[in-house]
Amino acid sequence: MAIDLRTFSSPIARRLFFFFFLAVTLPVLVLVSITFFQLSDYMANQHRKELQNDAKYIGMNLFERLQRVGIELPRVAATRTPQSLRVDPVHTAGDDVLLRLVRGVGAGDPVWLHPGNADQALHEKLYEQLAAPDSEGRDRPMRIHQLGTNPTVLFASLKVAPDSYLAARVHPEFFWDPEQLPHDKLSCVLAGKDVVVFCSVDPPARFVEAFASARADSSLGSFEWEEGGATMRAVYWEVFLHGIGMNRNWTVVLSQPEQQLFATTRQFQATLILIVLASILMALMFSIGHLRRVLRPLQSLRMATRQVADGDLRKQVVITSGDEFQELAQAFNSMTERLAGQFDQREALMEIDRVILSTKDSRNVVNEVLVQAQAFPECDSLLVAMQDEQVVRLKAAGDGSHSAEDHQILAHKQYAQTLSQLGNGEEPLVLDDLPAWLPVLPGTEACSAWLLFPLRVSGELSGFVLLGTRNPANATNANSGWAVQVVSRLSIALTRARWQTDLYRQAHFDDLTGLPNRAALKVTLSRALERSTRNETRVALLFIDLDRFKLINDSIGHAAGDIYLQAVAERIRSCVRSEDAVSRLGGDEFTVLITDVLPEADIATEVMTLVGRLLQNIPKPVRVGLHELRCTMSIGVSIFPDDGQSIDDLMKQADTAMYQAKRSGGNSFRFYAQEMQAASQQRMELESDMRQALESDQFQLYFQPQVRMDSSHVQSAEVLLRWNHPERGLVPPGVFIPIAEESLLIADIDAWVLRAVCKQIRQWLNAGIEPVRLAINISAAQFQNPRFVSLVKLSLSQFELSADHIELEITEGALIDNLEHARQVLNELGEFGVRLAIDDFGTGYCSLAYLKTMPIDKLKIDQSFIRDITLSARDAAIVEVILQLSKQLGLRCIAEGVETQEELDWLVEKGCEVFQGYFFHRPMPLADFAKLLSSQVSINRV
Ligand SMILES: Nc1nc2c(ncn2[C@@H]2O[C@H](COP(=O)(O)O[C@H]3[C@@H](O)[C@H](n4cnc5c(=O)[nH]c(N)nc54)O[C@@H]3COP(=O)(O)O)[C@@H](O)[C@H]2O)c(=O)[nH]1
């Protein structure tokens, strides 16, 4: 089996391998090690014992032979005579013992019983030994004599008589039988420590030395010695020979090379090592094999998981191991399959979301839903029906999307019936049968369950979604899952589309009249200018503003004003051609855009024709409730490209021209002219300067006395503001007050006047001048100011004045703008003691009812009535009525603008008592008025 090292690139594989390998090899190693050492030891001991046994065996054999010699010698000595020995000197003791007997007969006269003289020298040496006493000093009957070196010639001797010995030469083989000696060992017999009796080969000197030094007291032992670099092991065994009458013990020594001695052990060790190596190799192979079996599926799963992580949810893992890995792979496959399904569905939902966000057309969303529905396995048929379009679209299983236009439009009746089925419920209805009204399309007939979802737009039931599925069990899945989300997305998209439509309508159309608004006009104008530039045509912009429309609002109320504006819008529309664009900019301002006027056409004539129609029709009365309302209008016209190049220029110029028409008295029109620009410019400059004026005290108070006829004294005065402009000089209020009112600066101006008046009164009081009551004009803007009452109170208290030092003049318009607020403000002021006068009385659309409910002190008859009092019976009648009215209501009355004696006489005759006008005094600066006050003897307060 080849070892694939790539296996070890896996950390798990490395870990598993390590533990597995360790688990297998460690016990083997331990076991083998123990066995190795124990068996080696055991075998070494065995070898040693074997050697010792060999030595013992040899020793025992030797002992037994010597014993036999010791038995035989006395027996021969007893049974044989020297003569018989002389005849037959050889005695053979059985097969094993061969004795050659000699007899020594007295010292110096040995008689050799052995024939022949071959060993004469040897015999002489023997005789010497026989004659010599025993080295141990004992007199033993039998002795062994060792003569010569190896091989030593041995004699056994027995003293049979004084100086008479029986000696027998022992045949070497009797002792050292080659058959019995081990061939593979060095076998020696040593007498004492260093006398070699016998050796199987010539013993090395080192062997004898080693034995001599190792020889211990014990009879059995071992030692080592070196021979030619090899270690030799040796054992010895001492044979006790004293017992058999010998003078010394012999020691049998057996020696063998260590390598030879332990050859079996080494062989065993090598086998063990081989076994260990084989086990390791097998462990290695089995581990790797097993690891590969484990890792291969793991690797497949890992790769598949990576691919899934990279987004490939279609990845399937094939593992056929039949174990848990196979189960895991199956679980993995079903998980990825489910995930892929869910992702498909999510993508489909996201795609729907994308379309929802990118399109304004709800039809696109419906189409996308029908396309994406194919991603949902439970969806075999999908139908979307919407109320606003009455368009039914179907998705049929298997063959894509079908437009209902291709098949069948759902009849209104069927549609309504289906909606009524849904009622107000939020939950879908589960239908078992194919709805009767559903057109049969490919796929629909196969469906066996249907889910009917309500489709709500801005909370209203506006359609439905019908989902068909072949498997009824799927209906539950769809109901709890994607279908609900799809329907809710559809609902959100449709709601959003409706909101956008509404928003667009709100942003581009005027709520009241339904006409395009300023933003829409700009778009239309921009396109018209582009076209005009391209085609070299011309464009006319008419700016229409109703004259004194505010009076309608102020007097009859905003509701009536709104109805009137709607009527005006309709009339303007009826006056223009279909290609002309009418817009309402806000309030009472309208525009008409005449586009694509060819160069050869007379644009001025075209404009004037239209203007003529407008001026003729718009002022016609409009009935609103009990009232007949009418307004003239002022029209300003600018022409592109003659007057301006941009939208803003054109609109500004038309506005300027309209303003000029209005200044000229209204009910007229003006074409824009360069000079108008200057006037408009001046107006803007004045507005800007006025802001400066407030901060740098350019305003001055003028005073116009109000006198009583009976006393002819100044009894009060109206405070009139003058603007001392650093460059323009004295600017009359008739010029700057309207601009201040338009820019809402008027509230600040009024506040300034109020404070300045109070300050002035305080100064007069401090100077000992008794002031008259001063009437202060309060604009509608100031009157609406929520802090107005506290401003009045604060101004008075700041200068420690009582409320009856001042009087506030308020126009009818300011009151009627918000009657409830007016009532509350006037009550608060009245309770505080401030007197209130209605300025310009008779000019507004006044119901007069407020006179009863509000704390009004004085009516100020407008000078426009006084001016023609002696000429116009109508004006005279109005003044008379006002005088009677005030009398009956217990209100004081003042006639303003009295310029002639005739006017004064007429008024006096009609019962008017207080007057203001040039006939008495013109408005005068502070110094003059102070002088006038000082000259008065007394001042009567009204
Ligand atoms: N909110 C404020 N409005 C103010 C203030 N000061 C003035 N005004 C308003 O400005 C309008 C013009 O005022 P003015 O030019 O001062 O004209 C006043 C009188 O001078 C004028 N008048 C008075 N007697 C006669 C006369 O016999 N003949 C004649 N031709 N004109 C006359 O009438 C104006 C006063 O009108 P009214 O206020 O309606 O009493 C004017 O509307 C002022 O209200 C201010 O501080 N705040």
The ligand as an ORCA input file, in Angstrom:
! r2SCAN-3c Opt
* xyz 0 1
  N     -49.956     99.561     10.439
  C     -49.698    100.838     10.355
  N     -50.219    101.545      9.331
  C     -49.929    102.837      9.271
  C     -49.120    103.482     10.202
  N     -49.014    104.764      9.829
  C     -49.733    104.908      8.745
  N     -50.299    103.768      8.401
  C     -51.158    103.492      7.313
  O     -50.611    103.973      6.144
  C     -51.645    104.386      5.269
  C     -51.344    105.758      4.761
  O     -51.205    106.663      5.844
  P     -50.968    108.185      5.667
  O     -50.315    108.453      4.371
  O     -50.367    108.670      6.889
  O     -52.413    108.673      5.530
  C     -53.192    108.912      6.671
  C     -53.652    110.330      6.737
  O     -52.655    111.206      6.397
  C     -54.745    110.319      5.727
  N     -55.686    111.447      5.943
  C     -56.169    111.911      7.092
  N     -57.031    112.971      6.850
  C     -57.107    113.086      5.517
  C     -57.803    113.945      4.673
  O     -58.596    114.822      5.094
  N     -57.624    113.826      3.322
  C     -56.777    112.811      2.840
  N     -56.626    112.712      1.499
  N     -56.117    112.032      3.630
  C     -56.248    112.124      4.941
  O     -55.422    109.112      5.955
  C     -54.487    108.094      6.438
  C     -54.990    107.542      7.717
  O     -55.793    106.501      7.385
  P     -56.290    105.455      8.480
  O     -55.127    104.746      9.069
  O     -57.175    104.537      7.740
  O     -56.926    106.259      9.485
  C     -52.915    104.321      6.077
  O     -53.702    103.286      5.727
  C     -52.466    104.190      7.476
  O     -53.351    103.395      8.276
  C     -48.597    102.717     11.256
  O     -47.903    103.207     12.125
  N     -48.906    101.412     11.281
*
